[in-house]
Amino acid sequence: MNIKVLGPGCINCKTLEARTQEALNKMNIEASIEKVIDYSEMLSLGLVRTPGLVIDNKIVVQGFVPTVEQLQQIIKQQSL
């Protein structure tokens, strides 16, 4: 599973990264989380609003920070 957190490094981006890691830990899934702060790369991935979360090259979250429980559901759906 390839996971990227997209954003300039603001508090929402950091919170999204921490919650994503917590969700992965609760699900016993090992995955590395790559931080993307380069705007041109974010645009090339199709991001319109930060923060964003990309799983296996698909944007699954943008413009808000989901709860850990919501992230678990998102991760579960992407791993099917």
C-alpha positions in Angstrom: 0.0 0.0 0.0 1.4 3.3 -1.1 0.2 6.2 1.0 0.9 9.9 0.5 -0.1 12.9 2.6 -0.3 16.0 0.4 0.0 19.5 1.9 2.4 22.3 2.7 3.1 21.1 6.3 0.3 22.9 8.1 -1.3 21.6 11.3 -4.1 19.9 9.3 -1.5 18.0 7.2 0.4 16.9 10.3 -2.9 15.8 11.9 -3.9 13.9 8.8 -0.5 12.1 8.8 -0.8 11.3 12.5 -4.3 10.0 12.3 -3.5 7.9 9.2 -0.6 6.3 11.1 -2.9 5.6 14.0 -5.5 4.1 11.8 -2.8 1.8 10.2 -1.5 0.8 13.6 -5.0 -0.1 14.8 -5.5 -2.2 11.7 -2.1 -3.9 12.1 -1.1 -2.7 8.6 2.5 -1.7 8.0 2.8 1.0 5.4 5.1 3.9 4.9 3.6 7.4 4.6 5.3 9.8 2.2 4.8 13.5 2.7 4.4 15.6 -0.5 4.9 19.3 0.0 5.7 20.2 -3.6 2.7 22.0 -5.1 3.4 20.9 -8.7 3.5 17.3 -7.6 0.2 17.8 -5.7 -1.4 19.3 -8.8 -0.1 16.5 -10.9 -1.8 14.0 -8.6 -5.1 15.9 -9.0 -5.3 17.6 -5.6 -7.5 20.7 -5.5 -7.6 21.4 -1.7 -5.2 20.5 1.0 -4.7 18.4 3.0 -5.0 15.4 0.8 -4.5 11.7 1.2 -3.5 9.4 -1.7 -3.7 5.6 -1.4 -2.2 3.7 -4.3 -2.3 6.8 -6.6 -5.9 7.5 -5.9 -7.0 10.6 -4.0 -9.3 9.4 -1.2 -9.4 12.6 1.0 -9.0 16.3 0.2 -9.8 19.5 2.0 -10.5 18.0 5.4 -9.1 15.8 8.1 -11.2 12.6 8.8 -11.3 10.9 12.2 -9.2 7.8 12.8 -12.4 5.7 12.4 -13.2 7.3 9.1 -9.6 6.7 7.9 -9.9 3.0 8.9 -13.0 2.7 6.7 -11.2 4.5 3.8 -8.1 2.3 4.1 -10.3 -0.9 4.3 -12.2 0.1 1.1 -9.0 0.8 -0.7 -7.4 -2.5 0.2 -10.3 -4.6 -1.2 
